[in-house]
Amino acid sequence: MGRGGAEGRYATGMGKSGVAKGGKVARVASQNYEEIKAKCLASKTLWEDPSFPATGSSIYYSTPTSFEWKRPKELCSEPRMFVGGASRFDVKQGDLGNCWFLAAVASLCASKNDKLMTQVIPPDNSFVNDYCGALHFRLWQYGKWVDVVVD
């Protein structure tokens, strides 16, 4: 895992969290979305992942081009995860070289499987309601779902 291993928890239903009933979800040990969100909202700060700083070295061994890190509200006035649903045509390859990840995202969008989509992208992610600088996603790794928080 790299970021300190994982700690397991079991979901109890398909409620607000979007986890399938009885589905095991591991969490990166140093990342607990609910705790991060509560702390940031209480302190009125935006979360920054201490293990993935907003520097070029977090993405590249040596930065081939200069770039600026931005929050969603710095890109547009009303950011949304999806507008009018998700489509494989929404996925665009940039300079990052992460086509393996983008292919998986495009496949997920093309599947039109809403249950799987909410498993991977929990519905409690929002840029509007209680935005704290953090979002979380569930990735399937080594036979279990892993909850990963990003800023």
N, CA, C and O of each residue as an XYZ file, in Angstrom:
604
protein
N       0.812     -1.188      0.000
C       0.000      0.000      0.000
C       0.859      1.258      0.000
O       0.493      2.238     -0.648
N       1.949      1.265      0.679
C       2.830      2.410      0.651
C       2.568      3.432      1.747
O       3.520      3.953      2.328
N       1.312      3.736      2.049
C       1.007      4.778      3.020
C       0.649      4.192      4.374
O      -0.289      4.665      5.015
N       1.355      3.198      4.817
C       1.163      2.693      6.167
C       0.227      1.521      6.288
O      -0.221      1.218      7.394
N      -0.093      0.842      5.196
C      -0.948     -0.331      5.274
C      -2.413      0.030      5.279
O      -2.775      1.173      5.001
N      -3.262     -0.935      5.592
C      -4.702     -0.705      5.577
C      -5.325     -1.296      6.813
O      -4.819     -2.259      7.389
N      -6.425     -0.710      7.209
C      -7.155     -1.198      8.358
C      -8.550     -1.534      7.836
O      -9.176     -0.694      7.189
N      -9.047     -2.730      8.098
C     -10.317     -3.149      7.535
C     -11.502     -2.649      8.322
O     -11.413     -2.436      9.531
N     -12.612     -2.461      7.635
C     -13.882     -2.188      8.276
C     -14.941     -2.820      7.415
O     -14.731     -3.031      6.220
N     -16.069     -3.124      8.000
C     -17.136     -3.761      7.257
C     -18.315     -2.832      7.123
O     -18.733     -2.193      8.088
N     -18.846     -2.760      5.924
C     -20.028     -1.947      5.688
C     -21.254     -2.730      6.125
O     -21.276     -3.957      6.038
N     -22.259     -2.032      6.589
C     -23.457     -2.704      7.071
C     -24.628     -2.572      6.122
O     -25.662     -3.196      6.359
N     -24.519     -1.802      5.076
C     -25.651     -1.664      4.156
C     -25.305     -0.773      2.988
O     -24.194     -0.252      2.899
N     -26.252     -0.600      2.097
C     -26.053      0.214      0.906
C     -26.694      1.574      1.134
O     -27.520      2.018      0.336
N     -26.324      2.217      2.193
C     -26.895      3.509      2.536
C     -26.141      4.631      1.872
O     -25.719      4.520      0.721
N     -25.976      5.709      2.603
C     -25.323      6.916      2.107
C     -23.901      6.649      1.607
O     -23.427      7.325      0.694
N     -23.224      5.667      2.202
C     -21.832      5.402      1.829
C     -21.690      4.762      0.460
O     -20.625      4.864     -0.149
N     -22.740      4.098     -0.051
C     -22.669      3.461     -1.352
C     -21.935      2.137     -1.346
O     -21.660      1.593     -2.415
N     -21.606      1.594     -0.177
C     -20.902      0.319     -0.096
C     -21.924     -0.807     -0.156
O     -22.939     -0.766      0.538
N     -21.661     -1.798     -0.974
C     -22.576     -2.928     -1.082
C     -22.704     -3.636      0.259
O     -21.732     -3.714      1.010
N     -23.877     -4.148      0.568
C     -24.130     -4.805      1.838
C     -23.119     -5.920      2.067
O     -22.930     -6.786      1.213
N     -22.472     -5.890      3.227
C     -21.496     -6.912      3.570
C     -20.158     -6.743      2.881
O     -19.263     -7.564      3.082
N     -19.988     -5.686      2.059
C     -18.737     -5.496      1.330
C     -17.636     -4.995      2.231
O     -17.833     -4.041      2.984
N     -16.487     -5.622      2.165
C     -15.359     -5.204      2.991
C     -14.667     -4.034      2.319
O     -14.368     -4.080      1.125
N     -14.415     -2.991      3.086
C     -13.718     -1.818      2.582
C     -12.529     -1.562      3.482
O     -12.690     -1.297      4.673
N     -11.331     -1.640      2.914
C     -10.130     -1.304      3.674
C      -9.893      0.186      3.516
O     -10.418      0.818      2.599
N      -9.114      0.728      4.400
C      -8.850      2.155      4.353
C      -7.356      2.339      4.548
O      -6.741      1.661      5.371
N      -6.772      3.266      3.785
C      -5.375      3.594      4.013
C      -5.305      4.086      5.451
O      -6.031      5.006      5.828
N      -4.438      3.483      6.256
C      -4.428      3.693      7.710
C      -4.391      5.162      8.110
O      -5.073      5.548      9.059
N      -3.632      5.976      7.428
C      -3.512      7.374      7.819
C      -4.631      8.238      7.234
O      -4.652      9.450      7.447
N      -5.553      7.626      6.502
C      -6.606      8.389      5.854
C      -7.978      7.890      6.277
O      -8.350      6.761      5.956
N      -8.709      8.688      6.968
C     -10.085      8.377      7.332
C     -10.903      9.575      6.882
O     -10.866     10.636      7.506
N     -11.637      9.400      5.801
C     -12.360     10.510      5.179
C     -13.272     11.233      6.161
O     -13.286     12.463      6.209
N     -14.030     10.475      6.939
C     -14.968     11.092      7.873
C     -14.248     11.959      8.909
O     -14.706     13.057      9.225
N     -13.129     11.470      9.436
C     -12.352     12.241     10.419
C     -11.716     13.480      9.780
O     -11.744     14.569     10.354
N     -11.146     13.301      8.595
C     -10.518     14.421      7.882
C     -11.553     15.506      7.622
O     -11.301     16.685      7.869
N     -12.710     15.109      7.127
C     -13.771     16.065      6.807
C     -14.227     16.815      8.058
O     -14.360     18.039      8.032
N     -14.465     16.094      9.146
C     -14.927     16.724     10.385
C     -13.904     17.741     10.901
O     -14.275     18.849     11.288
N     -12.615     17.370     10.908
C     -11.574     18.279     11.394
C     -11.471     19.529     10.527
O     -11.356     20.640     11.045
N     -11.512     19.348      9.204
C     -11.384     20.498      8.304
C     -12.586     21.425      8.402
O     -12.426     22.646      8.396
N     -13.784     20.864      8.490
C     -14.971     21.708      8.617
C     -14.961     22.474      9.935
O     -15.350     23.641      9.981
N     -14.514     21.817     11.011
C     -14.450     22.481     12.323
C     -13.418     23.614     12.320
O     -13.650     24.668     12.912
N     -12.279     23.395     11.653
C     -11.221     24.418     11.633
C     -11.333     25.367     10.438
O     -10.557     26.316     10.320
N     -12.300     25.108      9.553
C     -12.519     25.931      8.353
C     -11.265     26.005      7.491
O     -10.896     27.070      6.996
N     -10.615     24.853      7.321
C      -9.428     24.752      6.466
C      -9.668     23.689      5.397
O     -10.521     22.817      5.560
N      -8.921     23.765      4.319
C      -8.977     22.740      3.277
C      -7.864     21.739      3.520
O      -6.731     22.116      3.821
N      -8.191     20.470      3.389
C      -7.236     19.397      3.660
C      -6.168     19.333      2.581
O      -6.448     19.505      1.394
N      -4.941     19.081      3.015
C      -3.818     18.804      2.121
C      -3.190     17.511      2.576
O      -2.824     17.373      3.743
N      -3.060     16.559      1.669
C      -2.515     15.246      1.989
C      -1.034     15.383      2.333
O      -0.237     15.741      1.467
N      -0.651     15.105      3.581
C       0.753     15.259      3.965
C       1.681     14.256      3.285
O       2.883     14.501      3.181
N       1.138     13.130      2.821
C       1.992     12.133      2.164
C       2.049     12.324      0.648
O       2.734     11.569     -0.042
N       1.338     13.325      0.125
C       1.320     13.605     -1.315
C       1.267     15.118     -1.493
O       0.239     15.658     -1.901
N       2.378     15.814     -1.186
C       2.365     17.274     -1.246
C       2.149     17.805     -2.662
O       2.442     17.120     -3.641
N       1.640     19.019     -2.760
C       1.372     19.648     -4.051
C       2.666     20.164     -4.671
O       2.867     21.368     -4.823
N       3.535     19.220     -5.023
C       4.806     19.542     -5.671
C       4.988     18.612     -6.867
O       4.359     17.557     -6.939
N       5.826     18.994     -7.779
C       6.079     18.181     -8.959
C       6.637     16.806     -8.629
O       6.373     15.845     -9.351
N       7.404     16.695     -7.549
C       8.012     15.409     -7.193
C       6.980     14.377     -6.736
O       7.289     13.187     -6.676
N       5.770     14.810     -6.416
C       4.720     13.851     -6.062
C       4.214     13.104     -7.294
O       3.679     12.001     -7.183
N       4.386     13.706     -8.459
C       3.881     13.094     -9.690
C       5.012     12.568    -10.568
O       4.897     11.495    -11.161
N       6.090     13.317    -10.648
C       7.211     12.947    -11.511
C       8.485     12.783    -10.692
O       8.666     13.435     -9.664
N       9.362     11.904    -11.163
C      10.687     11.821    -10.542
C      11.433     13.119    -10.802
O      12.092     13.666     -9.918
N      11.316     13.596    -12.026
C      11.825     14.926    -12.371
C      10.730     15.581    -13.204
O      10.263     14.993    -14.180
N      10.317     16.777    -12.838
C       9.198     17.439    -13.480
C       9.562     17.873    -14.897
O      10.414     18.743    -15.077
N       8.916     17.265    -15.923
C       9.247     17.613    -17.299
C       8.680     18.969    -17.731
O       9.248     19.622    -18.606
N       7.582     19.394    -17.136
C       6.995     20.689    -17.461
C       6.574     21.357    -16.163
O       6.354     20.696    -15.148
N       6.466     22.665    -16.213
C       5.988     23.356    -15.017
C       4.460     23.348    -15.031
O       3.838     23.422    -16.091
N       3.878     23.258    -13.863
C       2.429     23.292    -13.756
C       2.053     23.870    -12.409
O       2.882     23.985    -11.506
N       0.784     24.231    -12.293
C       0.281     24.833    -11.073
C      -0.819     23.942    -10.506
O      -1.717     23.524    -11.236
N      -0.754     23.651     -9.213
C      -1.779     22.855     -8.544
C      -2.960     23.766     -8.252
O      -2.785     24.882     -7.762
N      -4.168     23.287     -8.554
C      -5.362     24.093     -8.317
C      -6.462     23.252     -7.697
O      -6.550     22.045     -7.923
N      -7.285     23.904     -6.921
C      -8.489     23.304     -6.362
C      -9.604     23.441     -7.401
O      -9.530     24.297     -8.283
N     -10.631     22.603     -7.297
C     -11.725     22.666     -8.285
C     -12.342     24.056     -8.451
O     -12.636     24.464     -9.575
N     -12.542     24.788     -7.353
C     -13.154     26.113     -7.452
C     -12.220     27.146     -8.081
O     -12.649     28.252     -8.409
N     -10.950     26.791     -8.250
C     -10.020     27.671     -8.960
C     -10.081     27.412    -10.471
O      -9.543     28.188    -11.262
N     -10.733     26.330    -10.858
C     -10.867     25.994    -12.279
C     -12.189     26.481    -12.864
O     -12.251     26.883    -14.026
N     -13.254     26.442    -12.044
C     -14.554     26.944    -12.483
C     -15.359     27.361    -11.252
O     -15.072     26.930    -10.135
N     -16.351     28.190    -11.466
C     -17.084     28.756    -10.331
C     -18.017     27.749     -9.644
O     -18.265     27.868     -8.444
N     -18.530     26.777    -10.372
C     -19.436     25.784     -9.787
C     -18.993     24.365    -10.164
O     -19.625     23.727    -11.006
N     -17.926     23.871     -9.556
C     -17.453     22.527     -9.922
C     -18.450     21.444     -9.517
O     -19.113     21.547     -8.485
N     -18.544     20.417    -10.338
C     -19.405     19.264    -10.080
C     -18.635     18.019    -10.486
O     -17.812     18.053    -11.401
N     -18.910     16.918     -9.794
C     -18.285     15.650    -10.158
C     -18.787     15.215    -11.544
O     -17.997     14.846    -12.414
N     -20.105     15.264    -11.730
C     -20.722     14.890    -13.006
C     -21.841     15.866    -13.319
O     -22.555     16.317    -12.423
N     -21.989     16.187    -14.582
C     -23.113     16.996    -15.048
C     -23.792     16.193    -16.139
O     -23.206     15.952    -17.195
N     -25.018     15.781    -15.892
C     -25.748     14.994    -16.890
C     -25.253     13.565    -17.013
O     -25.409     12.946    -18.066
N     -24.662     13.034    -15.960
C     -24.177     11.654    -15.990
C     -22.730     11.562    -16.439
O     -22.128     12.549    -16.862
N     -22.187     10.362    -16.340
C     -20.795     10.115    -16.714
C     -20.726      9.388    -18.052
O     -21.536      8.503    -18.327
N     -19.778      9.755    -18.860
C     -19.595      9.129    -20.168
C     -18.112      8.846    -20.387
O     -17.255      9.564    -19.871
N     -17.818      7.813    -21.142
C     -16.411      7.525    -21.436
C     -15.782      8.658    -22.240
O     -14.560      8.805    -22.258
N     -16.615      9.458    -22.904
C     -16.109     10.586    -23.688
C     -15.701     11.764    -22.810
O     -15.094     12.716    -23.301
N     -16.026     11.715    -21.513
C     -15.615     12.753    -20.568
C     -14.142     12.612    -20.181
O     -13.539     13.565    -19.688
N     -13.571     11.449    -20.396
C     -12.203     11.142    -19.967
C     -11.221     11.644    -21.025
O     -11.300     11.256    -22.191
N     -10.305     12.503    -20.611
C      -9.314     13.084    -21.531
C      -7.911     12.839    -21.008
O      -7.624     13.097    -19.839
N      -7.045     12.346    -21.863
C      -5.648     12.119    -21.509
C      -4.897     13.441    -21.575
O      -4.993     14.171    -22.561
N      -4.160     13.739    -20.535
C      -3.338     14.947    -20.515
C      -1.876     14.574    -20.621
O      -1.528     13.577    -21.252
N      -1.027     15.363    -20.012
C       0.417     15.151    -20.066
C       0.924     14.189    -19.000
O       2.099     13.822    -19.008
N       0.064     13.781    -18.092
C       0.517     13.023    -16.930
C       1.014     11.617    -17.270
O       1.896     11.107    -16.580
N       0.486     10.987    -18.294
C       0.927      9.640    -18.634
C       0.279      8.582    -17.772
O       0.917      7.591    -17.417
N      -0.972      8.778    -17.434
C      -1.692      7.829    -16.586
C      -2.802      7.128    -17.376
O      -3.915      6.970    -16.873
N      -2.506      6.712    -18.599
C      -3.526      6.125    -19.461
C      -4.118      4.848    -18.867
O      -5.283      4.544    -19.123
N      -3.363      4.106    -18.094
C      -3.872      2.895    -17.456
C      -5.016      3.225    -16.505
O      -6.005      2.495    -16.447
N      -4.886      4.319    -15.760
C      -5.939      4.745    -14.837
C      -7.140      5.290    -15.615
O      -8.287      4.976    -15.295
N      -6.874      6.095    -16.621
C      -7.952      6.684    -17.409
C      -8.742      5.623    -18.166
O      -9.953      5.764    -18.335
N      -8.079      4.566    -18.621
C      -8.790      3.469    -19.287
C      -9.769      2.802    -18.325
O     -10.880      2.445    -18.716
N      -9.361      2.634    -17.072
C     -10.250      2.047    -16.061
C     -11.432      2.970    -15.780
O     -12.562      2.502    -15.646
N     -11.185      4.274    -15.689
C     -12.262      5.241    -15.441
C     -13.233      5.256    -16.621
O     -14.448      5.265    -16.422
N     -12.711      5.258    -17.834
C     -13.568      5.251    -19.023
C     -14.414      3.981    -19.081
O     -15.584      4.035    -19.460
N     -13.843      2.858    -18.714
C     -14.598      1.599    -18.689
C     -15.709      1.650    -17.654
O     -16.817      1.175    -17.901
N     -15.417      2.219    -16.509
C     -16.428      2.368    -15.464
C     -17.569      3.252    -15.955
O     -18.738      2.931    -15.743
N     -17.237      4.360    -16.608
C     -18.268      5.260    -17.137
C     -19.088      4.580    -18.236
O     -20.303      4.761    -18.314
N     -18.420      3.806    -19.076
C     -19.104      3.141    -20.186
C     -20.008      2.012    -19.717
O     -20.942      1.629    -20.422
N     -19.737      1.474    -18.528
C     -20.525      0.333    -18.040
C     -21.969      0.696    -17.751
O     -22.841     -0.173    -17.778
N     -22.236      1.960    -17.475
C     -23.579      2.427    -17.120
C     -24.129      1.685    -15.908
O     -25.342      1.551    -15.754
N     -23.230      1.203    -15.046
C     -23.614      0.461    -13.855
C     -23.584      1.423    -12.663
O     -22.531      1.666    -12.073
N     -24.756      1.965    -12.321
C     -24.823      2.971    -11.257
C     -24.387      2.419     -9.908
O     -23.773      3.136     -9.118
N     -24.694      1.159     -9.633
C     -24.295      0.561     -8.352
C     -22.770      0.500     -8.239
O     -22.206      0.811     -7.189
N     -22.112      0.100     -9.322
C     -20.651      0.054     -9.319
C     -20.063      1.465     -9.264
O     -19.060      1.697     -8.589
N     -20.683      2.398     -9.969
C     -20.197      3.781     -9.966
C     -20.225      4.357     -8.546
O     -19.272      5.016     -8.129
N     -21.313      4.114     -7.798
C     -21.372      4.645     -6.434
C     -20.484      3.861     -5.482
O     -20.143      4.359     -4.410
N     -20.105      2.649     -5.851
C     -19.136      1.891     -5.044
C     -17.751      2.533     -5.169
O     -17.032      2.665     -4.179
N     -17.386      2.929     -6.384
C     -16.072      3.519     -6.650
C     -16.037      5.004     -6.269
O     -15.058      5.486     -5.699
N     -17.113      5.714     -6.589
C     -17.196      7.153     -6.304
C     -18.357      7.360     -5.336
O     -19.496      7.539     -5.767
N     -18.081      7.337     -4.043
C     -19.164      7.460     -3.055
C     -19.960      8.753     -3.245
O     -19.388      9.803     -3.537
N     -21.272      8.670     -3.079
C     -22.130      9.844     -3.308
C     -21.949     10.971     -2.290
O     -22.476     12.064     -2.494
N     -21.220     10.731     -1.206
C     -21.006     11.807     -0.234
C     -19.888     12.760     -0.649
O     -19.609     13.722      0.066
N     -19.241     12.514     -1.790
C     -18.263     13.464     -2.331
C     -19.010     14.672     -2.881
O     -19.993     14.521     -3.606
N     -18.544     15.865     -2.538
C     -19.209     17.064     -3.033
C     -18.239     18.231     -3.053
O     -17.382     18.365     -2.180
N     -18.390     19.076     -4.070
C     -17.631     20.320     -4.130
C     -18.449     21.470     -3.545
O     -17.957     22.591     -3.414
N     -19.715     21.176     -3.192
C     -20.629     22.204     -2.732
C     -20.978     22.027     -1.255
O     -20.707     22.912     -0.444
N     -21.569     20.904     -0.909
C     -22.028     20.647      0.453
C     -20.876     20.176      1.337
O     -20.339     19.086      1.140
N     -20.509     20.991      2.297
C     -19.460     20.640      3.253
C     -18.143     20.267      2.578
O     -17.488     19.310      2.994
N     -17.749     21.000      1.553
C     -16.467     20.736      0.887
C     -15.335     21.049      1.848
O     -15.293     22.130      2.436
N     -14.421     20.109      2.008
C     -13.319     20.254      2.970
C     -11.951     20.129      2.305
O     -10.930     20.069      2.991
N     -11.928     20.090      0.983
C     -10.659     19.923      0.285
C     -10.311     18.477      0.014
O      -9.334     18.191     -0.679
N     -11.104     17.554      0.555
C     -10.841     16.121      0.389
C     -12.018     15.439     -0.302
O     -13.176     15.803     -0.097
N     -11.700     14.457     -1.114
C     -12.680     13.558     -1.722
C     -12.165     12.151     -1.486
O     -10.974     11.953     -1.248
N     -13.056     11.175     -1.551
C     -12.564      9.807     -1.400
C     -13.149      8.906     -2.481
O     -14.256      9.114     -2.977
N     -12.359      7.904     -2.817
C     -12.706      6.953     -3.872
C     -12.359      5.559     -3.380
O     -11.471      5.383     -2.545
N     -13.062      4.581     -3.903
C     -12.785      3.192     -3.528
C     -12.226      2.460     -4.744
O     -12.847      2.409     -5.806
N     -11.058      1.906     -4.557
C     -10.383      1.167     -5.619
C     -10.291     -0.306     -5.226
O     -10.070     -0.621     -4.057
N     -10.455     -1.199     -6.181
C     -10.365     -2.633     -5.936
C      -8.903     -3.023     -6.017
O      -8.275     -2.873     -7.065
N      -8.353     -3.526     -4.907
C      -6.946     -3.901     -4.873
C      -6.780     -5.189     -4.094
O      -7.200     -5.286     -2.941
N      -6.172     -6.168     -4.719
C      -5.858     -7.443     -4.075
C      -7.075     -8.079     -3.404
O      -6.986     -8.590     -2.288
N      -8.208     -8.040     -4.099
C      -9.396     -8.732     -3.608
C     -10.230     -7.998     -2.583
O     -11.098     -8.597     -1.949
N      -9.979     -6.695     -2.407
C     -10.816     -5.926     -1.478
C     -10.884     -4.469     -1.926
O     -10.017     -3.979     -2.650
N     -11.928     -3.798     -1.479
C     -12.081     -2.381     -1.758
C     -11.215     -1.581     -0.796
O     -11.212     -1.843      0.407
N     -10.482     -0.605     -1.322
C      -9.606      0.251     -0.525
C     -10.108      1.685     -0.689
O     -10.231      2.185     -1.807
N     -10.397      2.343      0.438
C     -10.865      3.716      0.443
C      -9.648      4.645      0.436
O      -8.824      4.595      1.349
N      -9.534      5.486     -0.589
C      -8.391      6.383     -0.740
C      -8.896      7.825     -0.731
O      -9.822      8.170     -1.465
N      -8.288      8.656      0.098
C      -8.668     10.065      0.197
C      -7.655     10.892     -0.592
O      -6.446     10.683     -0.492
N      -8.174     11.829     -1.373
C      -7.314     12.718     -2.177
C      -7.701     14.155     -1.914
O      -8.832     14.445     -1.523
N      -6.741     15.068     -2.136
C      -7.063     16.500     -1.986
C      -7.039     17.171     -3.337
O      -7.282     18.374     -3.434
